[in-house]
């Protein structure tokens, strides 16, 4: 008889089966579920710790990628997983955001959700399974969350919507939409797209919610089979009489302080009123001691009243804290070329939010290598976001990017990615960094705007400018208002944070977090339409600063040039043992990549060096034609009948003895020329079938000033020209041809 009491349920989502199993693994966690689809399997645990004396929800979410899950060994020096990568961090955020609002107020037990992918089949992405598994683990734990949360991905592939599409198709999707919600409402949306319409987003959300209901039903079934008794938590109730007293004594002051338009000034005024309220209703005792519990109660009562005042003013009276209309965007100022030595920069200021974005271009050898569980192994475009504490007037530690920074950077990257040209048309690696210099709402959307302008200033041929705007919702009973370009206080006190980015023609990124139930599709439709109007307005403001990509790259940007040569000439460029290509790299400070099809990419610090290197390679690989002139060509061997002259590496021509000294008879070539001499010569004869090239001195009166047609009748002298080492006693000196290239490859 098995020692495990296993419970298992499943749901059919799209074309796949998703199963939830508990009772076998990680039994000491408060709740542990293995969620599986295909051969992708994720262990999700929910663990309740100690009760903490804090005034916030002590919830942490971790996603622990294990490379063995995909049969990989970590690429780090220690061959061990380090800190969470971007994919794991973003997945953890997607687990956290819809679940956090469902915890009961006053829940102060340490709670940790951990998702560990145990097996990955590269067909069923683990992120969706982790999101569902975390909620299922909570469902069977003693933690009294309000509802179960299901999650699905809806993709648009070749014009059709697909639920939970295979991982190999993710890069091809026209829309990649991740939706989480309860059986009653949608709570979170993450989307990247190639410019889809608002109507398509709504259709995809409708499809997603119908699948989410199946997952929530499966979690409920699992909870009924294996769930533990929930902890009964008494709802925290503020003293109603205290609330009334504060409203009566300080209501007018609260109303006045919260009406101040400036962010910092409003904060200072509200803090002053709060201090007065605390001093009045939680005074210090005679010995100077303050009753901490009473002070916390009074502070909570003040915060509740402040929130009520602001929300009523916005939703019912239709008055925003800074006096704007509901669809009004704060004043915008755009400027490019802020940082003189970077490859492209732009400053985007919208009210009290200010972003400086900077672009750096690099060679394809500088692409980002991804050591993750996914199929994608490299990136050639990425966006980073920084949020220093001074941006909100605070002093604090700066110890690398936080999860929020990674999430905001990824959102802006998703918005901008569809506009980035492919490698063939723009063979550069592109990194954009957004520095938040001021913040009062929607710095992530400000980053989209600043970065789009910076890319254009850098000369990146983006397909279209991209702008973003943050929308908000405040709902009081039947009264609600959709707000365009929300400020920080509207985000903090509102019921929905709705960020939309895109071009003039469609949406490229979407992020939505809903904190309440009752947000209908009609409200979402209004919000999307209002966001479209705001986005078009912002795009117009951006166009006043820069209207399209510049034609030239910055003088400080590296130059990349791609040329195509005959495959038979590859050996001439590489040289024996690579000596030729190494010499080119050193002379022109360049990196040179040679591909089997004859494509050569040259990377150098300046345009002049690239052009010079291209010219040299073209001259090395160009077939000699009558009339071509070669200056400073080196004599490589003298014979009884003439001198062999190296035109380019691997290709020689013959200067016949009758032409080494025009107008005079010469008994021996060595009387005039020696090996190593440098002379100027002109091609006067080419015999491709016999591999011969005939030369004359460029200052020969019979050659100077003549056209190729006239030179063809001049001739090269007795004996005829030879190419690729036509002189047998020279041991077959050659170059540039197919035979030499094969010898080099064998060597």
Secondary structure as UniProt FT lines:
FT   STRAND          7..13
FT   TURN            14..15
FT   STRAND          16..22
FT   TURN            27..28
FT   STRAND          31..37
FT   TURN            38..39
FT   STRAND          40..51
FT   STRAND          59..63
FT   HELIX           67..70
FT   TURN            77..78
FT   HELIX           86..100
FT   TURN            101..102
FT   TURN            105..106
FT   STRAND          109..119
FT   HELIX           126..139
FT   STRAND          150..157
FT   TURN            158..159
FT   STRAND          160..163
FT   HELIX           167..172
FT   STRAND          175..181
FT   STRAND          186..196
FT   HELIX           198..226
FT   HELIX           240..257
FT   TURN            258..259
FT   HELIX           263..281
FT   TURN            286..287
FT   HELIX           292..315
FT   TURN            316..317
FT   TURN            321..322
FT   TURN            326..327
FT   STRAND          332..336
FT   TURN            340..341
FT   STRAND          344..350
FT   TURN            351..352
FT   STRAND          353..362
FT   HELIX           364..366
FT   STRAND          368..369
FT   STRAND          378..379
FT   STRAND          381..387
FT   HELIX           389..392
FT   HELIX           403..417
FT   TURN            418..419
FT   TURN            423..425
FT   STRAND          429..438
FT   HELIX           443..457
FT   TURN            458..459
FT   STRAND          467..476
FT   TURN            477..478
FT   STRAND          479..484
FT   HELIX           488..493
FT   STRAND          496..502
FT   STRAND          507..514
FT   HELIX           521..545
FT   TURN            555..556
FT   STRAND          559..564
FT   HELIX           567..569
FT   HELIX           570..574
FT   HELIX           576..578
FT   HELIX           579..588
FT   STRAND          590..594
FT   TURN            596..597
FT   STRAND          599..604
FT   HELIX           607..621
FT   TURN            626..627
FT   STRAND          629..639
FT   TURN            640..641
FT   STRAND          642..648
FT   TURN            649..650
FT   STRAND          651..656
FT   HELIX           657..659
FT   TURN            660..663
FT   HELIX           669..671
FT   TURN            675..676
FT   STRAND          678..687
FT   TURN            688..691
FT   STRAND          692..697
FT   TURN            698..699
FT   TURN            701..705
FT   HELIX           708..712
FT   TURN            713..714
FT   TURN            718..719
FT   HELIX           728..730
FT   HELIX           738..746
//
